[in-house]
Amino acid sequence: MSENTLKPQVNKLLAALPTNDYERLIPHLKLVSLPTRQVIYEPGEPIKQVYFPQNAVVSIVTGMKDGSTVEVGIVSNEGMVGIPVILGGSTTTTKAFVQVAGSGVQIDADVLRTEFNRGGAIQNLLLRYIRATYTELTQGCACNRLHTLEERLARWLLTVSDRLESEEFPLTQEFIAQMLGVRRSGVTVAASALSRAGMISYQRGQINILNREDLEETSCECYRVIQNEFARLLKNQPKRDRR
């Protein structure tokens, strides 16, 4: 499949690879559709494919015996889904599924593992990505414990907006509650407060950010900490030749 067909530059990790490294991956890359709720992998099951989302958003969640879930990671065009395959494992305790539909680039897990173990630019870039996701995970733990639901909701909406590069996206309150690990009634109260303040509008499962500046002011400091870490991830990366 040709580079023009794949258009992997939409995924920032693939776009950051030097030309030679990227071209070595081309024969193994496949452009795929990622519909809403598609499961990428389940806890304990072998991860056979790794995904580099383009305009889709994938949630990484941890579940409990009672059926409750909480989001521990979110991936879109800044990253990859399937980190365990380059960390010496093939399974994980989390579940990954598509939160917002779109497209992505798929690669066989064994192929990516082999490329990672070669060292060089691919390994360096993916290790930097792991560092950024580690920051997101640890900061998220502190945020869930120390900050109000309204602050957390503002941070989460801003993060989804950044990953989609859009101020409008489809999300239900029930889904948001599952991702934040809270009751739907709590999300209703927090979303209503943001709506009354003119920061967002919410109608029929569609979120629209109306005042980003105020929403950032409402969000806790965790948003900036995580955002800055991902900005450093891709800063000064080599530019691939466009052919």
N, C-alpha and C positions, 0 to 999 in steps of 0.2 A: 504494500500500500504506500502511496507517495506521501511526501511531507505535506504537500498542498492539501491532500485529502484529510490528513490527520489534524493539521493545524494545532499541534501540541503547544505552540507558544501561548495559547490561552491559559495553560497551566504554567504557573510561574516557576515551579521547580524544573520542569523540562526545558523551559525557555532559558533558564540560567546555565544550562550545560554548554560546554564548548562544542564546536561543530563536530569534531571527531568522535567525541563521546556520544553525542546525540545520534549521529549517523549510524553508529554501531547498534543503537537500540531500535532504529526504524523498522527493521524486518520483524521485530517482536511486538510492535505496538499495534493495538487494534482500537479503533474508535467505536464506542458503545453508547447506547442509550441507557440512562439511569432513571427509571420511573419512580415516582413517590412510593415510599415504603418498601422498595426492593431491599432485601437483606443481602449485605455484602459478605458477612461472615457471622457465625453464631459462636457462643462460648464453647470452648473445648473441641471445636471442629477444625480440621486442617484448613489453613488459608492457602488456597491454590492459585489465586489471582490477586494482583495488587492493582489499585486504581489511582489514577491521577485525575481528579475531577476537573472539568473545564468550567461549566456554569451550573453544576449541581452542588448541593450541600449535603454532606453526609454526617450523621450524628454517631458518636461513639458513646454507648450507654452501659451502665452497670445495673444489673437487675438483682432483686432480692426474692426470697422464697415466697413472699406474699404477693408477688407480681408487680410491686412498685419498681420504678426505674428512676435514674438520675443521669443526666448527661455529664460525661467527664471529658469530652472532647468534641470539636467540630472541625470539619475539613471541607475545604472547597478548592478554589484554583491556586491557593498558596501552598498546597501540600499533597500528601499521599495517604491512602488508606491501606493499611497492611504492614505497619511498622514492625510487628514481631518477626517477620520473615528475615529481616536483616539484623536481628538481635539474637540470633542463634536458636530461634524457636519457630514453630509452625502453627501454634494455637495460642489462644488468649482467653482471659476470663470475661472479656467484654463482648458486646454485640455492636455491629456496625450496620446501619441502614440509611437509605436515602431520605432526607428530610425535605428537600426541595428538588423537584425533578430537573433533569438537564442531561448533559452528556459528560463523558469522561474517556480517558485513554487507559486501556487495560494491558497488562503485561503478565506473563506467567511468573509466578513467585520464584521458581527455581532459576529462571533467567536473571531476574533482578538480583537474587542472592549471589549468583556467580559474578555479575557485574560489580556488585558492591565489594565483594571479596578481592577484586582486582586492585582495589585501592584507587588512588588518583582523584579526579574531580568529582566523580559520581559519589564515591564514599565520603569525601569531604563535605559535599553539599547536603547529603542525607543526614550526616551526623549533626550538621548545623541545624537542620530541620528538627531532629530529635531534641536538640537542646531547647529550641523554641517551644516545642510541644510540652516539654518538661516544665518550662516556666508557666505555660498556660494551665497545666494540671495543678501545680503547687499553688499558684495564685488563686485558682478556682476553689481549692479546698479552703483557703483562708477566707475567701469572699463568701462562700456558703455559710461559714460559721459566724462571721463578724458583721456582715452588712445586711441592710434591710432588703426586703423583697422588691421594693420599688427601685432601689439602686441596682440590684442584681438583674431585674428585668430590663432596665435601661441599658446596662452593659451587654446583656445578651442580644438585644435587638440591634445595637450598634455593631456587634460582632457579626451577626448574620448579614446585616447591610453591607459591611466591609467585604465579606467573603463573596457575596453576590454582586458587589459593585452596583447596587441598586437601592433606592430609597423605598421601594415598594416590593412586597413579597407575600406569598400566601402562607399563613400560619393560623391555626385555630388555638383558642385559649386552652382547650383540653390538651393539645399537643405541647404547648408551652409549659403547662403545669407539670406534665410528665418529664420534660427535659430539665426543669428546675427542681424537680423533686418536692413539689408543694401541692396543696389542694387547688382545684380549679377556682374556688371562691376567692382564694388569695390573689390569684392572677387577675381575676375580674376586678378586684378592688384596686390593685396596683395599676392595671392598664387604664382603668377609668380615671385615676388621678393624673396619669400622663396625658390622657386625652383631654381632660378638662383644662389642663395647663397649656394646651395647644401644641404639644410636642409630637403627638401621633394621632392618627385616626384609625379606627378599626371597624370594618364593615364586612360581614359575610366571609369571615376567614381571611380577609386581606388587610395587612398592616401597611400603613403609609407613614413614613417619618416626615413630619411637617417642619419641625424646627430642630435640626441636628445640633446646633450650638447649645441650646437649652438641655437637650437630651444628654449631651456629653457632660454638662454641668451637674445634672441629676445623677449620672452614673458615678459609681465609686472609682477610686484611683486604679483599681485592677484593670480597667479597660485600657488605660494608657500604658500601664506596665506591659501588658500582653501585646498590645499593638506595636509598641516600640521594639519589642523583642523580635517580632516577625519582620519588622522593617529592617532590622539589622541582619536578618537571615539572608536577604537578597541584595543587601547593599554591596556595591563594588564587585558584583559577580561578573565574570567575563561575558561579553555580548557575543552571541552566536551569529555567524554570517547569515544573512537572509538571501536565499537563492530563489 
